[in-house]
């Protein structure tokens, strides 16, 4: 994936690729830092907003799972939520 972003945007594209890989691995705390004059600044801002929204949703779901008696929750749901940091 980094190769694709590197071809379309040089250094900013490479950095975006790295952040997308973190997100793919479940790291919803990843945030992109670009200077305001970088071309990808607006894309990075949208990525950060999306990551924050996903992180908030997954955190809320984890809290609900912790508060719900174990026998009422499918094991698959617990395992899927455990993938996210």
N, C-alpha and C positions, 0 to 999 in steps of 0.2 A: 504494500500500500504506500509506503514512503516513496517508492520510485515514481508512482503516479503523481503525488503531490509535489515532489521535487521537480518533475518536468513542467508542471503548470505554474509553479510559483517560486522556484529557487529556494532560498533559505526559509522564507515564511511558509512555503508549501511543505518543506521538510518538517518544520516544527508542527504544522497542523497534522501531518501524518503520524507523528509521534503521539500527539494527544488523542487522536482517533484510536490508535492501538491501545492506549490506556483505557479508554472508554470501552472498547471491545472486550477487554479483560475484566471489566466490572468495576474499574476505579472511577466512581462518579464524583470524586473529589477533585479530579484533574481540572485545572483552569488554564486557559491560554493567556499568556502575557505578551502583547505586542505593543510597540510604540504607536502613538496616535497617527503618525505619518506613514506607517506600513500599509501597503495595499490591503492586506488581509485583516486589518484591525476590526472592520465591521463584521466580517465572518467570525472572527474570534469572539467578539462580543455576543453574537447569536449562539455560538457553541457554548459559551459559559452560561448563558441564560438557560439553554436546553439542559445542560448538565446539572445545574442547580435545581431545576424543576424535577428532573428524574431522581436526583438525590433525595429531595424532599418527599417525593412519592414513595420511594423504596423505604426510606426511614420510617414513614408513617405505617407502611405495611408491616415492617419488622416489629414495630411497637404493638400493633394489633395482634400479630402472631404470638408475641411474648405474653400478652394479656389473655389469650384464648387458651382454654384447657387443651393440652396436647392431643387427646384422643379425638377432638373435634376437627383437627386440621390434617389435611392430607400430607403425608411425608414428602411428596413431590414438591409441594408449595414451600415447605421449610427449606428443602435443598436448593431450590431455585433462588430464594431470597438470600441464602447464605453465600451465593456467588458474588454479591455486590459488597463493596467496601463502604 
